[in-house]
Structure formats: C-alpha cells, structure tokens
Amino acid sequence: MAITRYWMVLAAVLLAQSAMAHMSLLYPMARGSIGDKRQFDFEAHAFIGYNRKRTLPCNGYNKVGPITKLKAGQIVNTRFWGPALKDNYNNHLPQKPSSSGRQMNQARHGGGFCQYSLSYDGGKSFHLIAEYNESCPDFYYEWPVKIPDNAPSCKERGRCLFVWSWIAVNVPQFYINCADVEIDGVDNGKWSRNKGIQIVDAPGHPQNVVKPGDDAGDKMGKGPHRDDIERNLKGNWN
C-alpha cells in the first residue's frame, strides 16, 4: 500500500511541477531523490534558497537515505535524473535522440560547472574529488568519478556522503545533492591535501555567480569533456 501511494504521488507531482524542475543526482542515489521513498518530495532538484526548506549542506534533507557501497579506487559512473524521464532509469541511460526536435527538456540551463566531493562529517566539510566544466549536468551521459586510491574508510551512517554540486550558467543558482555511502577505504588512509568545493548563492557565500556553459540550452549537450574525464580519473584532487 505504501509503495502504491508513493507512485501515485510521484505521478501527480511529475505532471504538476515539471515546468519548474531541474536536475538531481540519480546515481549514487541522493537523499530526497526519486529513489528515496522516505524523503521524496519532488524538490531534490531544487536550488538552495528555492524555499525555506532548501538549505545547506544537503538541500534540507537531514535523514539518512539509501546507502551506496563504494571502495577506494573505484570509478563511479554518476548519472542524473529529471522529471522529463518517464521512469527512473536506475540501470540504464535514456536513449539518445535521433534529432534535436525529439529531445526531452532537461531544464539543465545550458550546463555549467559540476563538482563532486566526499564528506566524512555529515556535510560540515567537503573533499573535492572531481570537476566537470561547461556541459554538466546532462542525463543522457554518464559522468565518471574516481574514489581516491588513498580514501579512508567511512562506515558511520549519516556522516559518510558522496556529494554533487552544480553552479548553473544562465541563472545564479546553486544546487547540491548528498548521497549516503559506505566507503571501504585503505588502512590508515588519509588525504594528501584537502581542497573544498565552491559554494555560491547561499547565505554567507558569494552571490550572483554563474559559470560558462555549452550553449545547448535545455537539450542534450556534448557530454563530459575528454580532458575533464582524464583529470578526474587520475585522482589529481586527493
């Protein structure tokens, strides 16, 4: 009964709110996203400050969500979700359109600047592990991110987070999603340096910040840049 009610609510809000929707992290499964049946309220894709609930560090979702198990050195092929998708595409990407006229509206605002990070303290601090420029996000592609080879283990629920953040190009809006994870790290693992993420257009942070995009609007872009992939998979951030 609870599952049936969940999908009835989902169908209703997909129709009612698709016009104001944006993007959210699909894999790893983020708190409040379509796969988080405890907290799903169709606002995981909303920007910080969209309403009083949408706050740092995890867009206002403070309860532990679905747990994804990761390992040091693992390459995580992250994916995104938007309400234009007819189902949640947990196990596969949507088929790329044969023409621009057949594309789904992603509300990706021409792309922008995405960062991925890990937090071991529930979002009080972030350790940068990957960046994608101009064309991110886009739900037609996978975006590879490497868990650093020297990542420490993290098993305490609520404190271990895989975090995606996005600075949009056309509008000064900041998006952030937190996925609860367990990390099987290395013995006595530690970061060689600690570089945080850029947080903008939130209270106490720089305002009216935008980043370069890919000029694709809300349609499919060209996907992750090759040089971004190479840099991210080398683990130059750790």
C-alpha angles and dihedrals in degrees: 000000000000092000092049091051090050093056092045090055091046093053092050097049093043089063098039100045107029091104093064097037127118132173135305136183111268100177123062085032110250128216111268093013128128092278096050100087093179097058106019110134101148094255103096086101093052122107126248108278095022085127137340093280096056101086140139142305100027103008090269097303104127101165123088112263133195112325120234117195116221136174135216108266093021120138109225115201099210121203137190136224134208132174091251087077112093093217134011097266092213094162104031144024121255114261112267112246121254092220138016091249092062096053124118118240106250099180086224092143095224094308123271137182123331128190129188123203145164125233123196096182104055096270101315089117135011132212112209114229105162145010135196122194133212102340101055131140111036124145094209091073142051117237112210118219125178122218102224116261090233096046113141119234118266121187106151110114115236094021102064111078138171104205133199121190131180134197107198126223106218100037132035096246131134122209128191134175128185123207118196111232144172113220121205097205138172125283110270089359118176139167117261088212136358120230117174130207131262113258116189141164092029127108110288094015135093113291136219094021121160132173134214115276140192101256091239094118112202093335130093113295130200095276129231117349114247093232091052091052092049093049093046094049092050088062095229091160099066 
